[in-house]
């Protein structure tokens, strides 16, 4: 695989590349090989989830080549990567798939001078290159030796940095060679004199670490920009107390060659007049941006746990995550991923007086890092928490608005060294997680109250009515608070009569649910007064107008005479009911439709008579059953009628399921759906 990857520059004229492989559980992409890029550049993306919004994950998900034609294209499509890596380059990613088996992805980078479009020849060459890699992976799998990524990516070297000749060493300007890890591999005597340090101290060190006057992040940024973009760059820096030096960086296959000379007046003027913007390390910035962006999409507490598990844990090489909170004097496990079933739940409810790592982390705002099991057991000897099958842990305090609300535990299957940068990033991530978790808990509380309100307003059970079978379905909107204003009811109003009502209050929030309760209560009260459908809707309309609300509501009201097997129907702007006849035909009832409630307090609602011979089924529903973005309403109503015709003779529960399934409302709904079916049957 390394040999094939090393051929990329010759085959494709690219200067950087890498190979991602799917993990054994096929949930992650792991960076196995890199070419022309050191680990410092690829570390933020060493392990990524398949759902991550980055090009390599998109290529595997879509099964197509992904092309990013420069910095502007990257900023438009992948803004988090563009901010973390603001360098000019073009990128191509190809999925490695053979006979529906995915192995991973390969990516290559072209210098910034590359055109913003990929030529047909380059696309064909890249696809052929990906096919070679895929065949090699497939062959290894067939031989029982599947290729897997190691704990860190291997580097496919293209050759060592060329040693400078004696002639170059005698040049008056200084020459340095910097490898892909940013370390000085060659320093000429003239360069050492200009830099003010002996050659021995400079070799093997990074310039911005060994030379204090080069520690401004902007200088390391120039090095990164040259390596990633493949373009030469230059900058001017002052060596204290007053010596200005000009640095020219020339990227090559194995790193950079730096030419250092004394800066003239023009160089100094440009340097002092230019803005001095620093640049955060890409790894730290990417993780912060990535989680911040992901957590804006998290709504519930479980969403937060999922985001951390899918977007952050893989990036740091972790295996599991748990979120703990202190509530009522006990430790509560609010969510976890990656642990064996039942393991973490055993610690739920641990008293806060117990000396455990989880309790300490949830009551102390100081992060704790244990790089090995021995470190944890020295602090907490004999605790059962240390026997969770993991080998390293990071306990991150979750602090928001100066309040410690809990802790996030990242666990690692192998011993893990937390360097200073990683600890700083993880601590910052803890703050982001805390804010999202605090919002999510508030949302969960509001959602619970809203659902409780809605459940209390909808009928818990429909009454048993002689001569009438009844079935109902209610599906809340999946966007917003999962609560809305759709309602239905079946009301006994006499020995031989029953009222059937269905309605829809505008909106999907607590206000809609509250008005729905008022409308439903009003309808029940007016129905109990033995009023006809026209009167019930007229009185309800005037009541809603008196409530001084801007919300509108539609409603269909049906009064059924069980002895005569007939019904009277009035409609206030509601979708027309459907009828299934005993002979197997289905049609839409077409009563005169009045205005929706709360438009005109004096509106009238005419009523019509409907025969209900034995075997007749009426289908009442709200618009969420047929109205979806981009659909034609007339066609949707025709499709619903056809479904009623096919399944109308089946038991009501099966008919209800068929109508909901036809509309594709199993998981995602942009509106509430209420469905009420009644069927005339023998006594």
QUIPEWO-V483013 format. One record per run of one state. SS is the DSSP state (A for helix, B for strand, O for the rest). FROM is the first residue (numbers start at 1). LEN is the number of residues. If there is no record, write none. Layout:
ss-><SS SS>
from-><FROM FROM>
len-><LEN LEN>
This chain:
ss-><O A O A O B O B O A O B O A O B O A O A O B O B O A O B O A O B O B O A O A O B A O A O A O B O B O B O A O A O A O B O B O A O B O A O B O A O A O B O B O A O B O B O B O B O A O A O B O B O B O B O B O B O B O B O A O A O A O B O>
from-><1 2 7 8 13 16 23 28 36 39 46 47 50 55 63 66 69 71 78 79 85 90 99 101 111 120 143 154 156 166 170 174 180 183 188 189 196 199 203 206 207 211 212 215 217 230 233 240 243 253 255 263 265 274 282 296 301 317 320 328 330 338 344 348 350 352 357 364 368 371 373 380 384 388 392 401 403 413 420 458 465 466 468 476 485 495 497 506 510 529 533 547 553 562 566 573 578 581 586 589 593 595 597 598 607 612 617 622 623 626 633 648 652 663 673 681>
len-><1 5 1 5 3 7 5 8 3 7 1 3 5 8 3 3 2 7 1 6 5 9 2 10 9 23 11 2 10 4 4 6 3 5 1 7 3 4 3 1 4 1 3 2 13 3 7 3 10 2 8 2 9 8 14 5 16 3 8 2 8 6 4 2 2 5 7 4 3 2 7 4 4 4 9 2 10 7 38 7 1 2 8 9 10 2 9 4 19 4 14 6 9 4 7 5 3 5 3 4 2 2 1 9 5 5 5 1 3 7 15 4 11 10 8 3>
